[in-house]
Amino acid sequence: MHPPLARLLDAPPSRPRPDRPVPVALVITELDVGGAERALVSLATGLDRSRWEPSVIALGPEAPLAGPLREAGVPVECLGVDRSRPIRGVLRLASALRAIRPALIQGVLFHANIAARLAAPMAGSPPVVGGIRVAERGRRWHLAVDRATARLSPGSVCVSEGVRRFSVGVGGLDPDRLVVIPNGIDPGPVDEAPAVARGSIGVPEDAVLALFVGRLDPQKDVPTLLEAASVVASSRPDWHLAIVGDGPGRGLLVGSPAASRFPAGRLHWLGRRGDVPGLLKAGDLLVLPSRWEGMPNVVLEAMAARRAVVATRVEGTEELVLPGETGWLVPPGDPDALASALGEAAADPDRLRSFGEAGRARVERHFSRTAVVRAYADLWSRVLGLEPEGPDLLPSDRPSSLRGGARSC
């Protein structure tokens, strides 16, 4: 049984920092393209290699994001675990960890968290810090398993205060075993991306274009979006909606009554795309109607691209979007409120531009990649009893749980 994070964070350093980089293993469920996966790549490639020696282990098969990690000099092993054989997967992970001999394991996503907790005792018992990236309202058994194995780990990093509250209030996790480190973003790649030509996606240059970006599954609540957006489109002949993403619900959504009510040529199903920053630049705003979230990277990308956001008031999103400053927040599952916000946004292009600029400033001030990487390094140092990362970590950049007080985002 490991002492909780709260006790480790309050304890003074017990040993000096070694004169060589500390090996850490970042374990993730898979390395397909997604928000959590891209956040791991950002963390692993952003670490100070004079202090940390990161390795990445994915439980799943070889996947696209393994490439950028290897190009950055981060060793990657994709185990290709069969999910129907979880015990064999834990044993394979333990073997991979024994080869690395990490001082600490950082898990990312539910299956990786649990597998790492179970494998660690067979690999020298390094501390395992979990990563909770969503308020899991769809698979409640995840909460039960997390709760049952929680004491095998000092605790977990929640990606937002909303996720932490959910994990305590609904998941029943010990608050002393939870800290908050939000997502961060490097605006550089967004700035460098060329805007997608509107003509290439069938949208006129003078149209008002709203973009949805995400998986087509119940969490994202695209049916409510279609119902709301069809109302806006029927009242504004210049209004278009582009759906970026794919998923098991696509067929039902494309053939839904709400989609059929759209005027011809003003609802665009773009599928999965590798040029999301360019699409955001081509659009006028992002709309995200999720029923629940963690801290959606696409909102950070939209803000970095200087785009206003219309979203639901759910975990993480409510900590990113400031109503009346960077966008609009509405209750989840409320098509009337969503339609009203989308209509208000479409009617005021000057406010859209102003909100977009304010969103970019907010990202630069509060959600930088540098601050997030240093926060993880600071957390790991404290768990291992090492001196913290140093005085260059400004108090305003440190996650609330690491500095003992609430932080206003």
C-alpha positions, 0 to 999 in steps of 0.5 A: 500500500502506498501513502497518498499523494497529499502526504508525499507532496507535503513531505520535505525532500528525502534525497538529492537529485541524482547526477543522471536522468531519472527513468520514467515509464509513461504507460498508455492504452494505445497511441492512436490519434486522440486527445489523451494520446497527443497529450502524452506525446507532448509531455514525453517530448517536452521533458528536460532530458538532462533530468528525465529519461522517458520511455513509452509503453502502449498496451495496444498495437503499433499506432500513428503516434509512436512515430513522433515519439521515436523521432524525438528519441523517446523509446516506444514499445507497443505490446499489442495486448488482447483485451480479452486476455487481461492477465496476459496483458499485465504480465507482458507489461510487467516484462516490459517494465522490468526491461526499463526499470523505471523509478516511476510509472505515469499511467494515462487512461483507465486500462493503462492505469489499472494494468500498471498498478497490477504490473508494478509489483512484478517490476520492482514496485515503482510508484504508479501515478494514474491519469484520470482524463474524463468524468466517466459517466458512460462506463460506471464499472471503470469507477468501481475498478479504479476505487478497488485498486486505488491503494496500489498507487499513491494516487492520480492526476485529474485533468481538470477540477471538474474531473477531480470533483466527479472522481471524489463525489461519484467515483468515491476516490480518496481526495488525498490521492488526487491532484489536478494538472490541466492540459496544455498546448503549444500554439506553434503548430497551430500557428504554422498550419495553413487554413484549409480552403473553404472551397475544398470542403464546399463552404462559401467564403462569405458563410458563417462556418461552425465546426464540430470536431470529435468522435461520433458517439453518445458522449459528444451528443451530436444529435442535440447539436444537429437539432439546434443547428438545423434551427439556426440554419433555417433562419440564416441562409449564410450559416454552415456546420461542418462535422469533423470526426467519425465513429459508430454513430455516423450512419444514424446521425447522417440519416437522422430527422434533424440532419434531413431538416438542414437546407441542401449543401449546408451540413458537411460531413468531413470524416476524420481529418489530419488537418484540424488546426487548418480547419479551425482557421477556416471556420468562425467558431468551434461548437462542442455539445458534449454530455461530459468531458475531461478537458477537451484538447480541441477547445484548447486548439480552437482558442489557440487558433483564435476562434470563439467557442460555443460549448456545454457547461461540463467538466474541463470545458467550463474551466477553459471557456469564459462566458462573455469573454472567450465564448458561450456555455450552455447546459448539456442536452438543451437544444434550445439554449444551444441554438440561441448561443449559436445564433447569437454568435453568428449575428456578431462577427466582431464579437467572434473575433474579440472572443477568439483573441481573448481565447488565445491570450488565455491559452498563452497565460494559463494553459501552456505546454511548458507549465504542464510539463514542469508540473508533471516533473515537479509532481514526480520529483516530490513522489520520489522524494527529490528536490522539486523542479526548481524556483523557475516554476512560477506559483501561478503556473503550478496546479492547485493541488501542488501548491496547497490552494485553489487556483482560478482558471 
